[in-house]
Amino acid sequence: MDYHVAATVDEALGLLAGRDGSRAVAGGTDLAVVLADNLVSVSRLVDVAGIPGLRGVRRTADGLAIGACTTIAEIASRTDLPACLAQGARAIGSPQIRNLATLGGNICNASPCGDTLAPLVALEASFVLQSRKGRRTVPAAEFFTGPKKTVLAAGELLVEVLVASRFLSGASAFRFLGKRNGQAISQVNAAVWLSVEKGVIGEARAAVGSVAPVPLRLRRAEAVLAGKAVRGLDVQPVLAAVDAEIAPISDVRATVDYRRQVTASLFADALAEALGR
C-alpha cells in the first residue's frame, strides 16, 4: 500500500484519481481500525490532514463553512456553532480520539451512530464534494445511502460542510446514549433545532441516529411541533410521530425494543433543552 501526504487539494485529487483503491485519510481513527482488521482493501492512502484550506471554521455570506479536516476537538470547543453540533462532537470517543479525528472523517465513515451526523441532518447542512471534474454540493440528508455508504464517488473528496445562517440562531440540543462515558459508541442519538418567537415554535428540525440505516430526518415530528405554543406543549403526539418514523434493528449494542424505548426519552430530553425547560 502506498502512502502519500498531500500539500494541496489539487494534489490530493490527483492522487485519489490516479489509482483504483485510493482512499483519503485525515485522523484515521475509523479507517485504521478497519485496515488493521483487513475489512477494506486500499492500494493508496492520501493523507489530507495537513492541507491548510481544509481546516477551520469561517464565516460566509450565507452562514458558516467548516473545513472537512477540522478536528472533532475544535468542533466540540467552539461557541459559534449550533449547540447540537458541538454537543455531538463532545460525545465522540475520548479526548485523544477527538484531538485526532476530523469532522469529515466522521461524516464519510457514514456510521448510522455517528454523533455529528444527526446534528448535521437536523441543521440541513450541505456537504461540498470536489473532484478533478469540479465541485458539487449535496444536502446532508441525501449524502448517506446506507450503513457505511455515501454518494461520494471515486476520486471525490469532501472539502467543506456548510451551515446556513438561519440555523446559527434559534436553539438546539443533542442527546446520546452509550454503554459508558469514555469512548462510548452511541446506541441511539437525537438532535433538535427550533426557532421560537413570542412563545410559539416557528420551525422545527430533528434527526436521530442508530435507529435506521442512515441518520434519519424526523419530518413528521417536525410537522407536529411547528406552530405549537411552548407553554403547555403536549409532547406525546410528537413522540408518537418519532416512534412511527424510526426503523431500528437489533445488533451487538442494543435490541430493537430497547432502541424504541430510549429514542423517545432522548428526543424528549433534547427537545426540553432546546425549549429551555
Secondary structure, DSSP 8 states (H G I E B T S, - for coil): -EEEE-SSHHHHHHHHHSSTTEEEESS-TTHHHHHHTT-S--SEEEE-TT-GGGSSEEEETTEEEEETT-BHHHHHH-SSS-HHHHHHHHTSS-HHHHHH-BHHHHHHH--TT-TTHHHHHHTT-EEEEEETTEEEEEEHHHHEEETTEES--TT-EEEEEEEEGGGGSSEEEEEEE-S-STT---SEEEEEEEEEETTEEEEEEEEEESSSSS-EE-HHHHHHHTT-BSTT---HHHHHHHHHH------SS--HHHHHHHHHHHHHHHHHHHTT-
